[in-house]
Amino acid sequence: MNSTPQQLAVLAAERAVRGEVQIGKAKTVYWRYAATEASEGTLVMVHGYRGNHLGLAAIAGALPQFNVIVPDLPGFGESEPIERHDIANYSEWLRAFVENLAKPDSIVLAHSFGTIVAASASAQGMTNPLVLLNPISVAGRAGIAALRQSGVDFFNWLTGNLPAPAGKALASNWLAVQAMSSTLAKTGNKELRAWIHQQHHENFSDFGDIRVATEGYVASTTESVLPYAPSIAAPVLLIAGELDEITPLANQREAASGYQDASLAVIDGVGHLIHYEKPAEAAALVAVFSRKLAAR
């Protein structure tokens, strides 16, 4: 019997061990999920904007044959903020984190905003193979998407210009989080949809202060993986959602040719929340990618 995403997240929690490491001036908190089967290697996972390590727990739960390490990005979850939460600083942090805690051949899996961080780190010298899940492969928006984005841009500007407590309260407003979650979730399964909303309400506002959220938002919406792709020498697996509205599938197909060594896999019937809606399918693709790397 196949496990549901909810069950996979529980399985991950059962093997999670909390750790801390000092990266520069800031403490990074991470969770290690030790392999419960014969180990096929190590995965370092990088979550997306305004989430924390728990967003990738279901994928970790679906990969019992891997040692998995998932940090909270600086300024999110339990990790301390850094000087500025932009791609340059995040990619420098990721390179140091991987160097400290993982082997050179460990696979780095990143989701959404994390894909920009991982792509930048790789272009700057991180040599680990990459799995980019729902990569941000488009630099702008058009039509209705542009109108929607302009509204979100204004909301982010407003939260950043209010007094800090009021800004954080507005950014964490239940209706705002629910609107985001409802827009991105594509599943028709009521139980799974309710769980996704619960995950967002519990974890999407888990950031240190409003500066972290506003700086991270600017980084996540003004950059993409595109400028970094040509400089990435490591093998890359791109996993796209058929219904992703953040980066439409046509853009993912076009962007795939910009890497030195990349393949694209598409998961049908899901959008930007592969990690919540179809983690087992993503995990299966990761396992195949890892075995192909081992066979090279």
Long-range contacts (C-beta under 8 A, 24 or more apart in sequence): 2-280, 3-61, 3-62, 3-280, 4-192, 5-58, 5-192, 5-195, 5-276, 5-277, 5-278, 5-279, 5-280, 6-58, 6-191, 6-192, 6-195, 7-61, 8-57, 8-58, 8-59, 8-61, 8-62, 8-279, 8-280, 9-54, 9-57, 9-58, 9-61, 10-61, 11-61, 11-64, 12-57, 12-58, 12-60, 12-61, 12-68, 13-57, 13-61, 15-64, 16-57, 21-97, 21-100, 21-101, 23-74, 23-93, 23-96, 23-97, 23-100, 24-82, 24-93, 24-96, 25-82, 25-83, 26-74, 26-79, 26-80, 26-81, 26-82, 26-93, 27-79, 27-80, 28-71, 28-72, 28-74, 28-79, 28-80, 28-93, 28-97, 29-71, 29-72, 29-77, 29-78, 29-79, 30-69, 30-70, 30-71, 30-72, 30-97, 30-101, 31-69, 31-70, 31-71, 32-67, 32-68, 32-69, 33-60, 33-61, 33-67, 33-68, 33-69, 33-70, 34-67, 35-64, 35-65, 35-66, 35-67, 36-64, 37-64, 37-65, 38-65, 39-65, 39-66, 39-67, 40-65, 40-66, 40-287, 40-290, 40-291, 40-294, 41-66, 41-67, 41-105, 41-106, 41-107, 41-290, 41-294, 42-66, 42-67, 42-68, 42-69, 42-102, 42-103, 42-106, 42-107, 43-67, 43-68, 43-69, 43-106, 43-107, 43-108, 43-109, 43-286, 44-68, 44-69, 44-70, 44-71, 44-97, 44-98, 44-101, 44-102, 44-106, 44-107, 44-108, 44-109, 44-128, 45-69, 45-70, 45-108, 45-109, 45-110, 45-111, 46-71, 46-73, 46-94, 46-108, 46-109, 46-110, 46-111, 46-114, 46-115, 46-117, 46-118, 47-72, 47-73, 47-76, 47-111, 47-114, 48-111, 48-112, 48-113, 48-114, 48-134, 48-220, 49-112, 49-113, 49-216, 49-217, 49-220, 50-76, 50-204, 50-205, 50-206, 50-207, 50-213, 50-216, 51-76, 51-203, 51-204, 51-206, 52-76, 52-77, 52-78, 52-203, 52-206, 53-77, 54-199, 54-202, 54-203, 55-111, 55-199, 55-203, 55-275, 55-276, 56-109, 56-111, 56-275, 58-275, 58-276, 58-279, 59-109, 59-275, 59-279, 59-282, 59-283, 59-286, 61-279, 62-279, 62-280, 62-282, 62-283, 62-284, 63-283, 63-286, 63-287, 65-287, 66-287, 66-290, 69-101, 69-102, 71-97, 73-114, 73-117, 75-207, 75-208, 75-209, 75-212, 75-216, 76-206, 76-207, 76-208, 76-212, 76-216, 77-206, 80-208, 81-208, 81-209, 81-211, 81-212, 84-215, 85-211, 85-212, 85-215, 85-216, 85-219, 86-215, 86-218, 86-219, 87-116, 87-117, 87-120, 87-219, 87-223, 88-120, 90-117, 90-120, 90-219, 91-117, 91-118, 91-120, 91-121, 91-124, 92-121, 92-124, 94-118, 94-121, 94-126, 95-121, 95-124, 95-125, 95-126, 98-126, 98-128, 102-128, 104-128, 105-129, 105-293, 107-131, 107-286, 107-289, 107-290, 107-293, 109-133, 109-286, 111-274, 111-275, 112-136, 112-220, 112-246, 112-272, 113-216, 113-219, 113-220, 115-225, 116-219, 116-220, 116-223, 116-224, 116-225, 116-228, 119-225, 119-228, 119-229, 119-232, 120-228, 122-228, 122-231, 122-232, 122-234, 123-228, 123-229, 123-231, 123-232, 126-234, 127-233, 127-234, 128-234, 129-234, 129-235, 129-236, 129-237, 129-289, 129-293, 130-232, 130-234, 130-235, 130-236, 130-237, 131-236, 131-237, 131-239, 131-285, 131-286, 131-289, 132-225, 132-236, 132-237, 132-238, 132-239, 133-239, 133-274, 133-275, 133-282, 134-239, 134-240, 134-241, 134-244, 134-246, 134-247, 134-272, 134-273, 134-274, 134-275, 135-225, 135-238, 135-240, 135-247, 135-252, 135-255, 136-220, 136-223, 136-224, 136-225, 136-246, 136-247, 137-224, 137-225, 137-226, 137-238, 137-247, 137-251, 137-252, 137-254, 137-255, 138-224, 138-226, 138-246, 138-247, 138-248, 138-251, 138-255, 139-223, 139-224, 139-226, 145-245, 149-221, 152-221, 153-221, 156-213, 156-214, 156-217, 156-218, 159-210, 159-213, 159-214, 160-210, 160-211, 160-213, 160-214, 162-210, 164-209, 164-210, 164-211, 167-210, 167-214, 168-205, 168-207, 168-209, 168-210, 168-213, 171-205, 171-210, 171-213, 172-205, 174-201, 177-201, 177-204, 177-205, 180-204, 183-245, 184-245, 184-271, 184-272, 184-273, 185-271, 185-273, 185-276, 185-277, 186-241, 186-243, 186-269, 186-270, 186-271, 186-273, 186-277, 187-270, 187-277, 192-276, 192-277, 195-276, 196-273, 196-276, 196-277, 199-276, 225-255, 226-255, 226-258, 229-255, 229-258, 229-259, 229-262, 230-258, 230-259, 230-260, 232-259, 232-260, 232-261, 232-262, 233-260, 233-261, 234-261, 235-261, 235-262, 235-289, 235-293, 236-261, 236-262, 236-263, 237-262, 237-263, 237-265, 237-285, 237-286, 237-289, 238-262, 238-263, 238-264, 238-265, 239-264, 239-265, 239-266, 239-267, 239-274, 239-282, 239-285, 240-264, 240-265, 240-266, 240-267, 241-266, 241-267, 241-270, 241-271, 241-272, 241-273, 241-274, 242-266, 242-267, 242-268, 242-269, 242-270, 242-271, 243-269, 243-270, 243-271, 244-270, 244-271, 244-272, 245-271, 245-272, 246-271, 246-272
